[in-house]
Amino acid sequence: MGEPMAIDSAAYGEQSGWRAGQDLIDALPYIDTLSPEMRDEVDRLVQEEMQRSTKKPVDYLRELPPIPTSQFKGSKVLKSEYERVRRGEGMPPLDTHRYTLSTPAKSKMNDLVAWGKALDNAHSQLEHQHLRLLNLELYLKYGAEVWKIGNAENTVKKEELEMEVEKIKKTIEGINQERKLSQISIGSDLKKHEQEWFQLVEKNQGIQAACQTLEEEIERLEAKKQ
């Protein structure tokens, strides 16, 4: 059995992009045949290469093109949050002080400004609680219907995505079928050319051996004349 038929380099010139200069292994899986022994040998070679390799998973990521730098559209908040995440820092704790209803400190019990701030905070808390009650009333009155409408919209989106996925699957299946038919149609020609190549190689080797024998005979005759 001959070697699996494959193209070991780019068929139409050098490759471009971040994989430029690297070999392209374009196998023909629908007509290539691998014996169990060859598969075991391939697995063994892959394992040996993995053991010899000094690369780590992150090293392969470095070979990819760099991620475009986001400008955050001038948002200082997003930029500061990105920097915080990049440094590995946690989120600052929530400020719950404004949700507490407290009186001024003992040292400011006679401070009108401090009492004014406490009164403003009490008004804010009262308005906040009133707003919560309004939201609860609206939820009790309209929440169920809004939830049903939201579920209906999500169902429509889900069906649209499923149709898109099915369309992509059919496209992929069509491409695979086209590849299979194409490879099968040319498989016999490839095997025929492969056999002819081996026959020509064998014939050339025979010619080279005959030429070598004649050259040695000529050298022997010339040496005998002298």
C-alpha positions in Angstrom: 0.0 0.0 0.0 1.3 3.4 -0.9 1.5 6.5 1.3 -1.8 8.4 1.9 -2.4 10.8 -0.9 -2.0 14.3 0.4 -0.8 17.8 -0.7 2.2 18.7 1.5 2.4 22.4 0.5 0.2 25.2 -0.6 -1.1 24.5 -4.1 -1.4 28.0 -5.3 1.7 29.9 -4.1 2.7 30.9 -0.7 0.2 31.3 2.0 -0.7 34.6 3.5 -1.7 35.9 6.8 -0.4 34.8 10.2 0.2 31.3 9.0 2.5 32.5 6.2 5.5 30.3 5.6 4.1 27.2 7.3 3.3 23.9 5.5 -0.3 23.2 4.6 -1.3 19.6 5.1 -4.4 19.2 2.8 -5.4 15.5 3.2 -8.1 13.7 1.3 -9.9 11.9 4.1 -12.6 10.4 1.9 -10.2 8.4 -0.2 -7.1 8.1 2.0 -6.8 4.9 3.8 -4.9 4.3 7.0 -4.2 0.9 8.4 -4.5 0.3 12.2 -0.7 0.0 12.3 -0.2 3.3 10.6 -2.7 5.0 12.9 -0.8 3.7 15.9 2.4 4.9 14.4 0.9 8.4 13.8 -0.4 8.5 17.4 3.0 7.5 18.7 4.8 10.2 16.7 2.3 12.8 17.9 2.8 11.8 21.5 6.6 11.9 21.1 6.4 15.4 19.5 4.2 16.6 22.4 6.7 15.3 24.9 9.6 17.0 23.2 7.8 20.3 22.7 8.6 23.0 25.2 5.5 25.0 24.2 2.8 25.7 26.7 -0.9 26.4 25.7 -0.3 30.1 26.1 2.6 30.0 23.7 0.2 29.0 20.9 -2.0 32.0 21.7 1.0 34.3 21.2 1.2 33.1 17.6 -2.3 34.5 16.9 -2.8 38.1 15.8 -3.0 40.6 18.6 -6.4 41.5 19.9 -7.5 44.9 18.7 -7.2 47.6 21.3 -10.6 48.8 22.4 -11.0 52.5 22.8 -14.1 52.2 25.0 -15.5 55.1 23.0 -14.1 57.6 25.5 -15.8 56.1 28.5 -13.7 56.7 31.6 -15.8 54.2 33.7 -15.3 51.3 31.2 -11.6 52.1 31.0 -11.1 52.2 34.7 -13.1 48.9 35.1 -11.0 47.3 32.4 -7.8 48.3 34.2 -9.2 47.0 37.5 -10.0 43.6 36.0 -6.6 43.5 34.2 -4.8 44.0 37.5 -6.9 41.2 39.1 -8.5 43.4 41.7 -11.9 42.8 43.1 -14.9 45.1 42.9 -15.1 47.7 45.7 -17.8 46.9 48.2 -21.2 48.6 47.7 -21.7 51.8 49.6 -24.7 51.0 51.8 -24.3 54.2 54.0 -26.8 56.1 51.9 -29.5 53.4 52.5 -29.3 53.8 56.3 -31.5 56.2 58.2 -29.2 57.6 61.0 -29.0 60.8 63.1 -26.0 63.1 63.2 -23.0 62.1 65.3 -23.1 63.0 69.0 -20.6 65.8 68.3 -23.0 67.3 65.8 -26.3 67.0 67.6 -26.6 70.8 67.7 -25.4 71.3 64.1 -28.2 72.5 61.9 -26.3 71.6 58.7 -25.8 68.0 59.9 -29.5 67.7 60.8 -30.4 69.2 57.4 -28.4 66.4 55.7 -30.0 63.8 57.9 -33.5 65.2 57.0 -32.6 65.1 53.3 -31.5 61.5 53.6 -34.7 60.7 55.4 -36.7 62.2 52.5 -34.6 60.2 50.0 -35.3 57.0 51.9 -39.0 57.7 52.1 -39.1 58.4 48.3 -37.1 55.3 47.7 -39.6 53.1 49.7 -42.5 54.8 47.9 -41.0 54.0 44.5 -40.5 50.4 45.6 -44.2 50.2 46.5 -45.2 51.7 43.1 -43.0 49.1 41.3 -44.5 46.3 43.3 -48.0 47.5 42.5 -47.1 47.7 38.8 -45.6 44.3 38.9 -48.7 42.8 40.5 -50.9 44.4 37.9 -48.9 44.0 34.7 -46.0 41.7 35.6 -47.7 38.4 34.5 -48.6 39.8 31.0 -45.2 41.4 30.5 -43.6 38.1 31.5 -45.7 36.2 28.9 -44.8 38.8 26.2 -41.2 38.4 27.1 -41.4 34.7 26.9 -43.1 34.9 23.5 -40.4 37.2 22.2 -37.7 34.8 23.5 -39.5 31.9 21.9 -39.5 33.7 18.5 -35.8 34.5 18.9 -35.0 30.9 19.9 -36.8 29.6 16.8 -35.0 32.0 14.6 -31.6 30.9 16.0 -32.6 27.3 15.6 -33.5 27.9 12.0 -30.1 29.7 11.5 -28.3 26.8 13.1 -30.1 24.3 10.9 -29.3 26.4 7.8 -25.6 26.4 8.8 -25.7 22.7 9.4 -27.2 22.0 6.0 -24.5 24.3 4.4 -21.8 22.4 6.2 -23.3 19.0 5.2 -23.6 20.2 1.6 -19.9 21.2 1.5 -18.9 17.9 3.0 -20.9 16.0 0.4 -19.5 18.1 -2.4 -15.9 17.4 -1.1 -16.7 13.7 -0.8 -18.1 13.4 -4.3 -15.2 15.5 -5.7 -12.6 13.3 -4.0 -14.2 10.1 -4.9 -14.5 11.2 -8.6 -10.8 11.9 -8.8 -9.7 9.2 -6.4 -9.3 6.6 -9.2 -7.2 9.0 -11.3 -5.0 9.9 -8.3 -4.4 6.2 -7.6 -3.6 5.6 -11.3 -1.1 8.4 -11.3 0.3 7.2 -8.1 0.9 3.7 -9.5 2.4 5.2 -12.6 4.7 7.3 -10.4 5.9 4.2 -8.5 6.4 2.3 -11.8 8.5 5.1 -13.2 10.5 5.4 -10.0 11.2 1.7 -10.1 12.1 1.9 -13.8 14.4 4.8 -13.2 16.1 2.9 -10.4 16.6 0.0 -12.8 18.1 2.2 -15.4 20.4 3.8 -12.9 21.5 0.4 -11.7 22.2 -0.7 -15.4 24.1 2.6 -16.0 26.2 2.0 -13.0 26.9 -1.6 -14.1 27.9 -0.3 -17.6 30.1 2.4 -16.1 31.9 -0.1 -13.9 32.3 -2.4 -17.0 33.7 0.5 -19.1 36.2 1.4 -16.3 37.3 -2.2 -16.0 37.8 -2.5 -19.8 39.8 0.8 -19.9 41.9 -0.3 -17.0 42.6 -3.6 -18.8 43.7 -1.8 -22.0 46.2 0.1 -20.0 
